[in-house]
Amino acid sequence: MKKIIYFLFTIMLFSSCLYEKMSHLSDDDLTWMEPYNEGDTVLFVSSSDMDTMVVREKPLHNSFWPFRENEGSSAYVANGSLKYIIKHDGKSVDGRCIIFREGNGRLYVGFTLQTRRLHYEDDTKICFDSIKIKNSVYTDVIKISDSNSSSYSVGRIANEYFIWSKSKGLLQYKYLTGEVYSFYKKLPYKKKSWFQ
């Protein structure tokens, strides 16, 4: 009888430490996070100038570990984000791409570039477009503009639109001043080793 009581107590103890619901990001979901790594530098050019983008953070939470990490949450929501900053005329423009999958199975995807933001509450509602920029054609792009997003303030650094590719990241953006900046080159971050 004591063995049964110990067994039941052990099961109750472990079950209270497990998440009640867990979500996971699939390989296809993770494609949104693949264009950049933390520390990467990306150059964008206009007809007369160059902007520099630096990827500041790339937190990714996609664990399969079933035990709760904190006491307050009974659900594990898999998520990831790319946080970047663009240097333009000595000023900073903030941007972000976020994804998270709820327990109901829906993937939420969101984009922000300074004052303009777009958030899809269900990834099945995303309609990809095809666009040609310079000599390359991209078939997995979303143009974030007045037609599908909101801009919460207007200023010199506000943008008219920006174009995001699921597999390549930020491709192009246009400031309200009329300047259009297009992807030029990515410079991957390289950690310095002790031997250099």
N, C-alpha and C positions, 0 to 999 in steps of 0.2 A: 504494500500500500504506500509506503514512504517513497518508493521509486516512482510510482505514478504521480504522486504529489510533486516531487522534484521535477519530473518530466513536464507536467502541466505548467509549473511555475517558470521553468526555463523557456517554454514556448511563449508564454505571456510576456516575459521579459524581452525576448527577441522581437516579437511581433509589435511591441510598442516602440521599438527602435527603427522599424522599417518605414519607408515612405508608403503612404496609401496609394498614391498615383505617381508615376514617373513618365516623363516624355523623353524622346531622344531625337537628335537631328540625323537625318539620313545623309548619305554621301551627296545626293542631289541638293539637299538643303545647305550643306557645307560649301557648295560651289560659290555661294554668296560671299563667303569669308576667304576664299582662296586667292584672289588677286593680289593681296598685300600681306606683308608681315610687319610686325612692329619694328620701327626704325627705317623702313624703306623711304626713299625720296623719289618723288615723281615730278617730272617737269611738264609744264603746259605752256604752249606758245600762242601768241596772237600775231597779228601782222607786224607788230613793232615792239613787243615786250615778252617777258617770260615770268610766269608764276612758279613758285616752288611749293609742292605739297609734301608734308612729312607725316607718316603714319605714327601716331603717338601711342595708341593702345590697341590691342587686339585680344580682349578677354574672350575666352571660349569655355563654356560649361556644358559638357556633353557626357557626363559620367554614367556608368552603368552600375555603380556601387549602390546597393539598395538601402544602406543604413543612413539614417538621418544625420546631417552634419550639424543642425541646430534644432533646438526643441520646439521652436515656434512654427515650423512649417511641416505639414503632413504631405505636401506634394513637391516633387522635384520638376522644375521647368527648365528644359534644356534651352540654352541661349548663347548668342555670340554677338559681338559688335566690332566694328572698325571705327576708330575715332581718329580723325586727321585734322590737320591745320594747313591752310594755304596762305603763304606769304604773298601779298599783293600790294605794291606801292608802299612798302614799309608797314602795312597793317596786316592783321590776322583775320582770316575767314575760317570759321569752324565748320566741320562737317562730320557726318556719321551715317553708317549703315548698320541697322540692327535686325536681328532675326530671333524669334523664339517660338517654340512649339508648345502649345498648351496641352493639357491632358485630353482635351476633346479631339485632338489630332490636327487642328488647324495650325498652319505656319503663318506667323505674323511677320511682315517685312516692312521696314521703315527707312526712310532716307531724309536727311536734313543737310542743307548747305546754307549756312548762316541764317538767313531769315525765311527761307523756303523749306517747307516740309511736306512729306507725303507718307501716309501709313496705310498699308493694306492689312485688313483684319483677316483676310483669308487668301492664301497664295493662289488659289484657283481663280481668283478674280484678276490676276495680273495678266495683262495682254501685252506680249512682247512685240516690239516693232523691229523693223530692219532699217538700218541707216548706213550711209556711206560717209566716212570722214577721211578726207585726204584720199589715199588709194586703197583703204581697207573697208570691207563691208562687215557689219556686225548685225547678227540676227536675234540677239537676246537682250535688246535694250529697252529701257523705259525712259521716256522724256518727261521730266518733272517740270511742269509749267503751270500757267494760270488755268489751263483746261482741266487739270486733275489734282491741283495742290493749292495750298494757301501760303501767303507770305504775310507774316505778322507785323512787319514794319517796313518802311521804305527808307533807303539811305544810299549813300554812294557805293557801298559794298554789297547792296542787295543785288540779287540776280533775277534775270528774266526767266531763265530756264537752266537746267543742267541735265545731262544725259548719263545714265548709269547702265553699264553692261553687267549682267549676272556673272559672266566669266572673266571679264577684264577690269571691272571697277569703273571709276569715273573716267569718262571719255571726253566730255566737252561741257563748257558752261558759258553763259553770256551774262555779263553785268548789265545793269540798267543804263550804263553809259554807252552801251552798244558794242563794247569790246567782246570778242568771242575768243576763248582760249580752248585749244584742242590738245589732247594727249600728244606728247613728244617722245618721252623716254622715261623708263623706270630704272632707278639705281638701287638695286637690292642692298639692304643693310648687311654689312659684314662685321662680325664680332672680331675684335683684335685678340690674337692669341698671345700667350706669354713669350713665344719664341720670335715675335716680329719686332 
